[in-house]
Amino acid sequence: MTRIGRLLRAVLLLYAASVAVVMLVQIAWPRPQAEPEPADAIFCLGAGMADEVSPLPDEVSRSRARTCAALHARGVAPEVVFTGAGNDDHSAAQAMATTAVDAGLPAEAVIVEPRAHSTLQNAAFGLALLQSPPEHVILVSDAFHLPRAWVIFSLLGTADLGLYATESDFEAPLSTRLKWSLREGAAIWFNVARLAVYGIAGLAGVDRETRISWFN
């Protein structure tokens, strides 16, 4: 086998292992979940919109928003940061915030961060909107996404994190979980490369805001 062939084989094996791990996370995530410890804020990580022009969130974003509203109602945190860009005219963050308010979340508990195009930007832009650095935050997303989100938020300065998965992940059919796993398996290594670029550019003197802007 040639060197290129061995390299391709190694890449495929790493990808297959990543997909398998993501699928296992979805299957093994605890149900019912333990109640999160009290936190400074809840982060609702955006998924997508209903379509390319709609102001409405897709079902995954809607489920995350409702989960955050329910956690706030149980007194888990005083604020919810909704973060994520959407289509050209509407942000996923605002769409999720509207859904959560309709589900009972007080408007004064809402923080909207509409610019983030990646989990890296979810963390960087969302954390910057809090009045002071948080001691503890809860990340709300689907189970397949939460391990990657935990790594990114940890590396960008939030040491104490809680993870809470939405019900949409638990209820999804196997075919949907497999699709999510295939996509997330690639996203993991794509983000490893992004974080490497982020770190190397920082050592080279590129300021943090510029580096974050690269990761749309």
N, C-alpha and C positions, 0 to 999 in steps of 0.2 A: 504494500500500500504506500502511495506517495505521501510526502509530508502534508500536502494540501488535503489529501483524502483523510489522513489521520486527524487533521485539524477540524474538518467538517464533521467527522464522526464524533469528536469530542464536543463540538458545539451542539450537535443534535442530542447527544446524551445529556448534556447539561440542561437543555431546554425540556427534554422529556421528564427529567427528574424534577424540574421546577413545576411543570404542569401537574405531576403526580402529587407533589407536596401541597400545591394550592387546592387540588381536589380533596385531599385528605383533610385540610383545614376546614373546608366547607362541611364535610361529613362529620368531623369530630368536634365541631364547635359546641360547647355546652348548651344544653336545652333542658329546662329553662335556664336562662342566664342569671348569674348572681346580680343583685342590685349594686350598681356602682357606688363607690364611696363619694361623699360630697366633694365637689370640685369648684374651681373658680369659673369655669366656662365649659360649655359643650360645643364641639366643632362638628357641624353638619357638612360633610364633604360631598360636593355636587357630583352628579353623574351626567345626565343629559336632559334634553328638552323633548317635548312630544314630537316636534318635527323642526325643520330648518327655519320656520318663520313664527312658530307658535310661542305665545308668552307662557304656556303651561309646561310644567316639568314632566318628564317621562315617568313611568311607573316606579322605577328604581329611585329617582330623586324624591318622588312623592312619598315613598315608604320611609326614606331616611328622614324627611321633614317631620312626618307624623311621629316617628320614633323619638325625635328630639323634643317635640311638644309634650309627649307623654313623660319623658324623663324630667323635663322642667316642672311639670305638674306634680311630680313626686318629690320635688325639692332637691334634685341632684345638683343643680347649679343655678345661679341667678341670671346668667346670660347664655344665649345661643348664637354662635358665629356661623352664619350661612355663607359658604365660600364656593365660588365657581363661576366661570364664564358660561355662556350658553350659545345661542345663535347670534346672528349679526345684530338683531334688534332687542334681544332680551337676555338677561343673565339667569343662569340656573340658581344663583344665590337668591335673587329676588323672588323667583318662582317658588323656591322652597320656603322662603320666609312667609310668603302669602299663604301657602298651603298650611304651614304650621300655625299661623295666626287664626286661620279658619278652623283649625283643630283645637283652639283654645289657648295658644301661647300668647301672653300679653305683648302688645307691640313694643312696650318699653324694654322688654328683654331681648329684642332682636338687634343683631349687628349684621350688616350685609357687606360682604366683600365680593364685588362682581367681576374682578379682573383675572382671577387665577385660571390658567389653562392646564395646570398640572398639579400633582400632589405636592411637589416642591413649592409651587407658588401658593397653594392652599395654606401651607404652613407659614411661609415667609410673610405673605400679605395679611393673612388672618391674625397671626400673633401680634403683628404691628398695630392692629386696631384696638387691642386691649389697653386699658389705661395704665396697667402696670404688668410686669412679667408674671405670668401665672405660676403658682406652685404646683397645681394639679389640674389637668384638663381631661375631658372624656372625648374620644374620637368616635363618631358614629358613621358607619358605612356598612357595606356588605362584608361578610366574613372573608371572602376571597381577597379583599382589598386591604383589610385592617393590618396584617403583618407588615406590608410595605409602607403603609401610612405611619405605623409605629416607628419604623426605622428612620423615616425621613423627619418626622417631628422631633425625634430624639436627637438626631444629628444637628438640627437647626435650633436646638437650645431648650427644648422642653423635656426635663428629666423624668418627671412623674406623670405617666400617662395611663389612663384607663381606656379599654376598648369595649365597644358595645355594638353588636351586629343587629341589622334590621331583620324583621320577620320575612321580608321578601326573599332573602337568601335561603332561609329554611324551607320556604314553600315552593321554590323554583323546581321545575322538573330536571331530571338528570341531564337531558340534552342542553338545557340552558346553563347548568353548572359546568358542563364540559366546555361550552363556548366561552364562558367567563374564565375558566382555568387556562384555556389555550391563549387567550388574550393576556391574562395576568402573567403567565409564564414568560411571555416575551417582554412585558412591561418591567418585570423585575430586573432583567439584565440591561434593558434600555436605561433604567434609572441608576443602575450601578455605574454605567458609563457616564451618565449625567453628573452623578456625585463625584466621580473621579475628575471630570472637567472642572466642576465647581471648586474642588479642593486645590487642584493644580493651578488654576487661574488665581485663586486667592493667594497662594504662595508667590505667584508672579506679580502680585500687587494690584490685581483688578479688584475694584471695590465691590462690595456685596450686592448692592442694588443692580449694578450692571450684570453681574453673574446670574442673579435670579431672573432678570429679564430675558436671558437666553432660552429659558425653559418653557416657552409657550407650547 
